[in-house]
Amino acid sequence: MNITIELPKLDEFRKVNKLAKQVHELHVNWRPDLFLSVDEVISKENFEEMIKAEEIFIAKIQDEIAGYITFNIKEKNNPSMRYRKQLQIEAICVDEKARGKGIGTALLEYVKKHGKENGCTDMYLTVNEENEQARKVYEKFGFKIKSIAYSMQI
């Protein structure tokens, strides 16, 4: 299977949002206290900004969008810590019909290479504790748990 990774075009907005909705609804089910069910997960303006900043890439199989990844790069310059330029993955989504075919791994590899080319020292992401499938992908890819976040409703 040939997976291509590229910047999306503006006219692919609806297709990317359709995928975003798949993952967003998982989060709505896991954390209805935080997430709302919405028709448009990514605004058109935000989509355009991510394309201009090269902070979104899509994965295609035979010209069909099968997944996407969004991220940003931030410099961490704290006088009491070592300098870091961190690639923060904001969202990664693989079409539910295409999961288990290496698309998520291909997106992660592409963004890792992009980060290296831009001087990043590490990649970071957060994942919902209940998203076991994603956690397995991240651990297989080489991510390690570095911190644990606690949450409580009050």
N, C-alpha and C positions, 0 to 999 in steps of 0.2 A: 504494500500500500504506500502510495506516494503522498506525503503530507507536505504542504508548502505553508510557510509562515510569512506574513506580509502585513504592512500597514493597511487598515481597511480604507475603503473609499466612502465618501459621504453618503452615496446612495445605498450603502450596506447597513445603514443605521437601523432599519426595522428588523433585519435578520439578526443583528447582534443583540438588539433589545429582546427579541424572542428567546434567545438563549439565556440572557441575563434573567429573564422572568423565571425560567426553569429553576435556577439556583436560588433566586430570591425567595421563591415559594417554599423551598426547603427551610430557609431561615425563618420565614413567617411561621411555619409549623413548629420549629424548634423553640423559637423565642417570640411568641405573639405579644409579649410585654414590650418588645423593642421594635419589631418589624411590622410594617403595614403592607397589605396586599395592594399593589399599585399596577396600573397598566404599563407605565413607562418607568423602567428602573434607571436608565441612563437618559438624561435630557439630551436633546439634540445639540444644545450649546456645549454641554460638557463633552459630548462625543467629538465635536469639532475641535475643541481645545486639546483633547487627548491626542487626536491625530496630528495636529500642528506641533505638539510637544513631543511626538513619538513616544507616547506613554500607553499605547494600546497596540496589540498585534492580534491578528486573527490566524487561525489554522484552517486550511482548506484541504478537502479531499475531492478531487475531480471537480474543481471550481465551486464546490458547495462549502459554506462556512460550517465547520464542525466544532469550533471552540474559539475562545479568545482569552487574553490575559491583559489586565491593566496594572500599572505600577507607577511609581515615581522614584526619583533618586534624590536623596537628601544627604547633606554633609553634616556630620556630627563632630563638632569642634568644641569640646569641653576641656578646660584647662586641667581637670583632674583625671581625664581619661585619654586614651590613645585616639588619635584622629581616625575617623571612619567616614567612608562615603558609602552609604547604605542604599541598596535597591530594595524598596518596600513594595511587595506584591499586594495590591489592593483587592483584586478579584481574579479568579481563574475559573473558567467554565468550559465544560465539554458537553456537547449535546448528549442527552440521555440515551439516544439511539446509537451513539458512536463511542461510548465509554468502553474502556478495556482494550483499546486499539493503539495505545501509545501517544495519543494526541496531547494529553496533559503533560506527559514527559517531554514531548517535542517542544511544547510551548515553554516549559521551564528551562530546557536546554538553550533555546533561542534567547530568552531573556537573560540567562546567566552569561552567555557570550556577549550580549549587548552590554551588560553591566561591567564585564571585564574590559571591554573596549572603551568604556567611559570611566575607568579608574575606580570602580566600586571595589570595596574590600569585603563586603558580605551581602547576603540576601536575607530578607526577613519576611515572614508572613504570619498571620494568625488564622486559626481554623476553629470552627465550632467543635466542641468536644464530641458531639453526637455524629459528626461527619466522619465515620470510620473509614469509608472508602477513600476519601481525600487524604486522611491522615496516613493511611498505608502508602499512598502514592508519594507523599512528601518524605516519609521515612525511607522508602526505597530509593528515592532520588538522592538522599544524603542529608536532609534537614534533621537537626537535633533539637530536642526541647531545651530551651534556654531559660524560660521563665513560665510561671503558671499564674494566670489571672483569675481572681475570685470575683464573684458577683453575688449580690443578694438583693432581693426586692424588699423594700421597706414601706 
